[in-house]
């Protein structure tokens, strides 16, 4: 059986995440995002590839949304309300709560500011949200009889989750965006050790390795503290959800410790409402916030006040959080216009600003004058601090997650092509896991696991109950070139427990598979035990053979045979120390090695073409594989043995 | 009663067994009866082995030691060897082990039990029996090699719980140190490494402990390849090999080369495992530098890339190794859980000793950790820096300063004080940083004036370390100082005061530039003598300081030359724990002229300044060697910090102080290691913290400015009572206190008395005065015999007392005079050095709960079996059992220790205590606790307070606190008087009327403070059928 992953978006690009995975007859769409860079049909995934007929309900089993960012959810109302999908949609509780805010905000910006044609209406959003089934972390949800999904904490933003999906024996994880290092308000991604056929991971920072977050925090706090200590104003343009809360917790904590009394303001609007959600959704935040919220909710910002437009011109130091993040317009730009001309003030910019925004202009070089529009030019004398906080995991985090989960196959999405290629190479070479980075609208097919259920026989179960470990000393050179090689100077003590190794899987036609204990096998098959033995007919030179022969009419009498064996026995017990030689009269036995005098001239095991066979007495030797070394040792002794008869 | 013993071969009914039990536990059951019960039980065991019967037999053996051999044999032959049930066999093993525990003559018998039996039981199919046996393996005295083999084998068990126990067992075996075979050690090590990749968190964390334990043995046993193994261990700690062994647990067994996958432990998904990993990392004290450096960078370092090798690790795996080692510590320090961050900080302590370059890099990170949101982590980071500073690996740079000095403004006292401790030791590279530090200290002083003493002390120390910078700073600021001094010489400004402290430290630095401090500065400093001397108590007392200042104000050249002569004096390898008595002793031992004293003042200073921070590195390194020191040192650090919070108590920051003390307690709670002698020390420190806590609460009432809401008279009285109690425990429950230590405790007792006498409202002056005088006489005798210089407070108290005795008693009770005394008190630092033993008792009533009450017949005495464990008691200690009923009627029983074995450190015995007056009720609850008499003369007075009403135990409280408070002395005293019954009845001890006290030592005084009070509610239930009578005469 195979898993087919159709990448509709975020293939070798960042934006409009959408992957449709088919496994064992079920089809799941992971994320349904939009690309903010386009304003035509390219902003949405090409849904026609799912179903030409447009009957999405029968083509898809369900949709799973990882978090509320628009590049993961933006196309959802369009898909459900305009394209007509009406099947189940799963997302976490916080995502369900916050997604309508994001969508509505986006719709407003599109329609009211840019005057674009509406792709979907407010009613569409409301209707769409009605189809959503909210899930909790680690809650196993049975979508239908065969498919079940489970959400794991992903960090990144409030409510972000990785999703585990399983159909029959086939299992996979879709990570969405995640963060492997905790920040001030969210924890690190957390997942169980699962047996996976496929892992679909984001790879925004496929080659970047980030330094300690402490350094970034220190720089930020130092800049802010220096500015307010000098009486300046700090403008922090952010988007309403996520970064604003993280920075605010950071500042609050610092304010508390340093006993600073300078006011921190939030511009009214979305942010305050978002804070309320954060306060309610405490269980989705970091350990620290969770631990302390009973005494003090970290989102109850003590020092934070509401900002009033009239305060822009008020004197004295302050810190202000204002939307939107890139100074692309709105309130943050308005404040910026007022505060930029003073060198005392500080503006912090996020790590990434979309091209064309004021934020982007400020980041490129250090401009002293900025053209706001055709007619106005602004003097920028304030300091500019660039933040490098990011809620995405870095390359090391991706590697750690892949290592931890060790799936059979990895698909990378949500990244830039050349960087993804590098990471793909690393995953393949360092971890030995096959990896793909498909482009949009490509399909990757991989094979999946199929398990066989088997009954176990009573004997096997019984033998499995009792411990049965053995110790062995092995020289570790043959151990797949591991670092153990270096310990060549000492043999390795190995422990093995053979319990399961003693089982044998039997699959008969038209019958259920069964595991037997190895002792039961012959009984069941009605066969006898076969043993492979080596044989060699070994000549020994006997100098005075003739003499003896003459007396016995060319027929070696039993007593002679015995005497030769006796001789051989003496010789061998002299040479083999500790070997347990047993004399059975007719033949000698050492472990499984058996020697008897061979009287058959046409013995098939005689290799040497003996011209002067009269000179030799032949001994037929047989032994089993286990004693091969011993056998060759004895044979070499016999080869050198010159039988001086009597 | 014979019919209770059935003669048929039927299994014994539960009722029969229950009645047997009653007979067995009743000490007065005739011997013949016991023997017949034994026979019945043995027969029953032969026919139908049963765990209840086993239990009874082992109980029988423990109570009737004459039968223990018989029982042992019977259990062995009837249950252990013949049983078919594995569970029963295991239970009988348990029984045998516990029988041999109670009877030492059987210890050889248990040795003779076949190891094979144990092993074969382990190999049985029952998992619970297997895990039980493995957990209890030590009790059966299995040979270490066999044990090791078993544990090693069971690390392969499919049940994770068994694997975990096996690994823990391996750690246990490693500690015995018996295993010396290299390949064995190696085998254990490698097996544990395999399990680092286990699916279960618990197994992984146990595996880390095992890898660490065996790895360290491996490192120690391979002298020539030490570094190789150390690196191997270090790297292994960080990752684990999921190799083919794991395919056993993973159905998904890939055969690709990546089978052999490495995964970092420090990056494990489970928090427990991560903490364990960093704890283990902190135990390794030898690692290649390049590995260490790599752990601090998430990127693979350029040098490492070039060399293509990492430490002593094999080159072929370089890529994977490097990428795994990379940034592990960084990850640890920015973990989501503060436990992990703290552990990572802690691990840096040992690691930074290894390499200076690493220490530098680590410091960059640590400075950032100072910005952590958890106070514990910030504090841990500072403590780690302190460690680095004492090892001379703390190289501060300009970039660090913002963060580091920022902590001086932290709102948490502990953080500020930790930072200042580091500042004392740190060597600043240039004057800019020096100025920066100075300014921050001033800012600290302005924001938190209660830190003044400590800040001055830091200024003085830094001044000594940076003489040149001081001189140039002072020269620039001298004008400012002069201005401030104009007119009335009022150095109110904190800055000016700080500058003065800085200035006067200069002559003690090593440079030649000392003379350039204008002498007038020193005379200015004299005006601040009180404030400065309070800060410098650890270096010199007020007189010495005055002498030093006046000398310097005449001429600074003097000290410079004098000092050079004194350079050769030996220095003490103590970081910042000062023992002022050492030096002051010699001075006061003989009479000297004033100029000589001045020189001595200087010499005292000098002997201190010689203790340069950097010279401390070597002796400190040895701290790791001794486990004992590892605990004692932090304890002493805590005690040092306790001393530091005295100013806060003094200035009334009570809440803050209490919070701090709570933190100390939490910190103390982490020292659970039961290595020699440290338990006593930890318990002592806890008790000491209690005392300080009460003291802080009391002090609040003596603050002039504070307005205490609703602080009635009673409250202060109550706290003072508590304080008394704690102090008494401190004195009576620990043995091994040195003279000095006792003196320090007595000083606190004196302080308590003084506090009482200060308050007019408290009307017990006579008793308190008496206590004060007895204490003073005790103090004086100690001072005389140990030849110790008394503190100012002690000598002032003595003086006042003399005065009182001479004058009439009317005048003596002048609270004002006592209030004056308080000014002289300052808390001196307690240093624990020798071994302290805590007198402790544990009391349990076995097999008793509300479901399972003891039977009794109402109005007849009942025997209560008490399992008593005594720690560190001698036969001189007089112990009492106190039994009280719901209705407050109480009865005391004396425990004659001579009857209970020799006076070992720990003695364990079972004692059947008679309780005489059982009520006429179906059931009742009895509380039993245990107390020790203490024989201080001063205790008598206590009885006047409180009285019986207050100290009555709460009826249903879980922890009933101290039962035998002062009022018990009252009871006891009355006993000896003619009409004791009547008076005893008055205070609710009516039960005594029915039975006079049985044994009574004619000691002069009997009173209270106890041991650890163990209170138990014993439920007794009336059951006529099962009732029996206790033979009272037995006692």
Interface residues (C-beta under 8 A of the other chain):
Chain A: X181 X182 X184 X187 X188 X190 X191 X192 X193 X195 X209 X210 X211 X212 X213 X214 X215 X217 X218 X221 X222 X249 X253 X254 X256 X257 X258 X259 X286 X287 X288 X394 X396 X399 X400 X403 X404 X406 X408 X429 X430 X431 X432 X433 X449 X451 X462 X465 X466 X467 X468 X469 X471 X473 X480 X481 X482 X483 X484 X485 X486 X487 X490 X491 X492 X493 X494 X495 X496 X497 X499 X500
Chain B: X122 X123 X124 X125 X130 X149 X152 X153 X154 X155 X156 X157 X158 X182 X183 X184 X186 X187 X190 X191 X199 X241 X242 X243 X244 X248 X250 X251 X252 X254 X256 X257 X258 X259 X260 X261 X262 X263 X264 X267 X269 X298 X299 X313 X314 X316 X317 X319 X320 X323 X326 X327 X330 X331 X333 X334 X335 X336 X337 X338 X365 X367 X368 X369 X371 X372 X373 X374 X402 X403 X406 X409 X410 X411 X412 X447
